[in-house]
Amino acid sequence: MAAGAASTAMAKSHALTRFAPRPVIITMPSRARRAGRRVVHVARRGGRAVARAGRRSLPTMSIALGGAAVGWADGKGFLDKLPAIGGSRMVTIGLAGYAATRFSRHPQIRAAGYAALAAAAYDFGRKQAQSAGGTSTSGWGEDVSGEDVGEDV
């Protein structure tokens, strides 16, 4: 081969390898990076679970807070201005709560209506028990016979 032919052959072979794709080298991430990714994954998953549980318990908490608000308003005397339908102001609150659950689409107002309805039902049952001859006035932890059943004897 002549000197020119050898250099031409080498130039052609070099041109073919110059544009060839480079080999793909896959490396594993370090242990620290893998551990960090796992911590982030677990934290995000736990955060989503807490948020889901919070959304699921929101109606229960709304009803409980609505019941507390009704009790607070009754204790402060704000409900004394209401008319007594059926012999009790709590029955009036129950009717208002029923109307709130039926005619309102706002979730907090509906929850407050459920709470008012539950408080009215409790008060109605307590009044019925007192008129039936029960001796308990507080209704908490006492038997009809007057013995305290809240403690183990």
C-alpha positions as CSV (number, residue, x, y, z in Angstrom):
1,M,0.0,0.0,0.0
2,A,1.1,3.4,-0.7
3,A,1.4,6.0,2.0
4,G,-1.6,7.9,0.7
5,A,-3.8,4.8,0.6
6,A,-3.0,3.9,4.2
7,S,-3.8,7.3,5.5
8,T,-7.1,7.3,3.5
9,A,-8.1,3.9,4.9
10,M,-7.3,5.1,8.4
11,A,-9.3,8.3,7.9
12,K,-12.3,6.4,6.7
13,S,-12.2,4.0,9.8
14,H,-11.7,7.0,12.1
15,A,-14.7,8.8,10.5
16,L,-16.9,5.7,11.1
17,T,-16.0,5.6,14.8
18,R,-16.1,9.3,15.4
19,F,-19.9,9.5,15.0
20,A,-20.8,6.2,16.6
21,P,-22.8,6.4,19.8
22,R,-21.0,6.3,23.0
23,P,-21.6,3.3,25.2
24,V,-24.2,3.7,27.9
25,I,-22.8,3.2,31.4
26,I,-25.3,2.7,34.1
27,T,-24.1,3.4,37.7
28,M,-26.0,2.6,40.8
29,P,-26.6,5.6,43.1
30,S,-24.7,5.7,46.3
31,R,-26.1,4.3,49.5
32,A,-26.6,7.7,51.0
33,R,-28.6,8.9,47.9
34,R,-30.8,5.7,48.0
35,A,-31.4,6.1,51.7
36,G,-32.3,9.8,51.2
37,R,-34.8,8.9,48.4
38,R,-36.4,6.3,50.6
39,V,-36.8,8.8,53.5
40,V,-38.4,11.3,51.2
41,H,-40.7,8.6,49.8
42,V,-41.8,7.4,53.2
43,A,-42.3,11.0,54.4
44,R,-44.5,11.8,51.4
45,R,-46.5,8.6,51.8
46,G,-47.0,9.3,55.5
47,G,-48.0,12.9,54.8
48,R,-50.6,11.8,52.3
49,A,-52.0,9.2,54.8
50,V,-52.3,11.9,57.5
51,A,-54.1,14.3,55.1
52,R,-56.4,11.5,54.0
53,A,-57.3,10.7,57.6
54,G,-57.8,14.3,58.4
55,R,-60.2,14.7,55.5
56,R,-62.1,11.6,56.6
57,S,-62.5,12.8,60.2
58,L,-63.5,16.3,59.2
59,P,-67.3,15.7,59.4
60,T,-67.0,14.1,62.9
61,M,-64.9,17.0,64.2
62,S,-67.3,19.5,62.7
63,I,-70.2,17.9,64.4
64,A,-68.3,17.7,67.7
65,L,-67.4,21.4,67.5
66,G,-70.9,22.3,66.5
67,G,-72.2,20.5,69.6
68,A,-69.7,22.3,71.8
69,A,-70.9,25.6,70.3
70,V,-74.5,24.8,71.0
71,G,-73.6,23.8,74.6
72,W,-71.6,27.0,75.0
73,A,-74.4,29.2,73.7
74,D,-76.9,27.4,76.0
75,G,-74.6,27.9,79.0
76,K,-74.0,31.6,78.3
77,G,-77.7,32.2,78.0
78,F,-77.8,33.1,74.3
79,L,-80.5,30.5,73.7
80,D,-82.9,32.1,76.2
81,K,-84.2,34.3,73.5
82,L,-85.6,31.4,71.5
83,P,-89.2,30.3,71.9
84,A,-89.9,27.1,73.7
85,I,-91.5,24.8,71.2
86,G,-92.7,21.5,72.7
87,G,-91.7,22.6,76.2
88,S,-88.0,23.1,75.6
89,R,-85.7,25.5,73.8
90,M,-83.6,22.5,72.7
91,V,-86.5,21.2,70.6
92,T,-86.5,24.6,68.8
93,I,-82.8,24.2,68.3
94,G,-83.4,20.7,66.9
95,L,-86.0,22.0,64.5
96,A,-83.5,24.7,63.3
97,G,-80.8,22.0,63.0
98,Y,-83.1,19.8,61.0
99,A,-83.9,22.8,58.7
100,A,-80.1,23.5,58.3
101,T,-79.4,19.9,57.3
102,R,-82.3,19.8,54.8
103,F,-82.0,23.2,53.1
104,S,-78.3,24.1,53.3
105,R,-75.6,22.9,51.0
106,H,-72.7,24.4,53.0
107,P,-70.9,21.5,54.8
108,Q,-70.1,23.4,58.0
109,I,-73.7,24.6,58.4
110,R,-75.0,21.1,57.8
111,A,-72.5,19.8,60.4
112,A,-73.8,22.4,62.9
113,G,-77.3,21.4,62.1
114,Y,-76.5,17.7,62.8
115,A,-74.9,18.8,66.1
116,A,-77.9,20.8,67.1
117,L,-80.2,17.9,66.2
118,A,-78.1,15.5,68.3
119,A,-78.1,18.0,71.3
120,A,-81.9,18.4,71.0
121,A,-82.4,14.6,70.8
122,Y,-80.2,14.2,73.9
123,D,-82.1,16.9,75.8
124,F,-85.5,15.4,74.7
125,G,-84.5,12.0,76.0
126,R,-83.2,13.4,79.3
127,K,-86.4,15.3,79.8
128,Q,-88.5,12.2,79.1
129,A,-86.5,10.2,81.6
130,Q,-86.9,12.8,84.3
131,S,-90.7,12.9,83.7
132,A,-90.9,9.1,83.8
133,G,-89.8,9.1,87.5
134,G,-86.0,8.8,87.3
135,T,-84.2,10.4,90.3
136,S,-81.0,11.3,88.5
137,T,-80.6,15.0,87.8
138,S,-77.1,15.0,86.3
139,G,-77.5,12.1,84.0
140,W,-73.8,11.2,84.1
141,G,-72.4,8.2,85.9
142,E,-75.4,7.7,88.2
143,D,-77.8,4.8,88.2
144,V,-81.6,5.4,88.6
145,S,-81.3,4.0,92.1
146,G,-78.8,6.8,93.1
147,E,-75.7,4.6,93.3
148,D,-72.6,5.8,91.6
149,V,-71.7,3.3,88.8
150,G,-68.7,5.2,87.5
151,E,-66.3,3.5,89.9
152,D,-65.5,-0.1,90.4
153,V,-66.6,-1.3,93.8
